[in-house]
Amino acid sequence: QPKDLSRNGLRLLGSIPSLRGGMLKKPAGDTIIADSIDSIRTAILFGDTDGEVSSVVVTSAVGHEGKSTVASQLAVSLARAGRRTLLIDGDIRNPQQHLVFGLGVDVGLCELLKGQTTFDAAVKTTPAEGLWILPAGRCDVLSLQALAGNRIAAIMTQAQEQYDVIVVDSGPVLTGPEAMIYGRNADGAVISTRRDVSRLSKVEEARDRLQSIGVRVLGAVANGADIEVRETPLAIAAS
């Protein structure tokens, strides 16, 4: 529950209502989800006094806690607010963003990590004005090994030179090192939680693990609030 997060020292950035039929959805003609995400966007960009946030990692403690939804919707919201935004699908073990945006499997982050493509060739446009995506690509053991090196730092630096804001959809904290690697190269991390799935002890463990290596944890997002809305496929057109 959101109140449990706040009581245990995790700043609550906002809540997202439940969606029937899955989390990779958004209501058309209904502002409930958009308003919720826009509030989270504002809390991330302006609600912390420890410095500017121009790159953020969206992660979770374990799987099925809605992090990919938060990442994609946050990226759309940032683009809608007029910021040139790059969404990086960094969950190379279980990538989802190419499905969200209707892209085929093509070269992406994994090929970039291995030096098999260039940054500009790997980045793809989306139907949303002001939003680009670096998909995960075709990932293997060599991709995971390359991620552990210093290549991701160079990729993040190049991304920050070309875009106003970077959003990274990362793998869960407790199932691999990816979130910690991305977090060390970003301005902060957001932990996605989901009602009836997340366990507070695991969320706290994820926060502590990130903070132990110096990652700035901006707060948590609570998926699955009591309000339910009808859904249609993700609306990504600028408005």
Steps between C-alpha positions, in 0.01 A plus 500: 500500500624857429481596868729208587764632260493845657512364854812304414698794370430467128381821341174430315518669161144410407248226430370354175145359481431137419442404139287204401675277249861580581730785584623586149182696441371855527147640484406693189307818573546458875755711683530285814814317393652799322446723803650238730809463284538876455494541878770236534703677231478826694598331826806346335616817325426759767422326828854419613737762636818298437551617144364489147369176353568455129544122503293255700498122535162333551533167676326275752593251769387195301306436180134575419492827696417730207840661442482482119162672506630774727807548278307522173227725639755725671693535175182592312411754769844661482477527122150645527644767731737610226819320604701307246482157661684175443356177639762227539379143538769380736315189615711289270388173660130571443455797264150642456523849352523389136163329554350806668591720204430242229859456386654186360811346652788702356844617601502684830675531833653152497665549161615845611656358815692248289616762250299349214308817413507874557289701743313684223425176314366331812261779605151484345225757461155449654157636404520736799644838414819562694551137604766260374576145613817295527355146501674211667589327175609137487667421829724215609763416761751728328256789539481443875877485521536821301249674726725428797780697331521876458323513162166599655656816645602613152154418363328701775736793442423504128128475571512795738674708235213446255189485721352702784394201708595131500264233641646152547271200543721270706477143618393445862754576772486164674533280192813644338758780508357709216306750714807575709716546190252738337436676830867582542488675163174691551375784718265275694280193516127444544368176649172373354272305735173320434209435728455133595839414346766706675631404842614790712805312625615441141438862403708614797774254408505638146524856629779410741694315232485799267596746770789282615687574178408868490192493279261784579155349559247767404200309635239240415196478275198298614331310216149362538315769692134438580367706208438282196461631146416345168793470269604515139852457361764743618432848371831656403395785276609841622230707664 
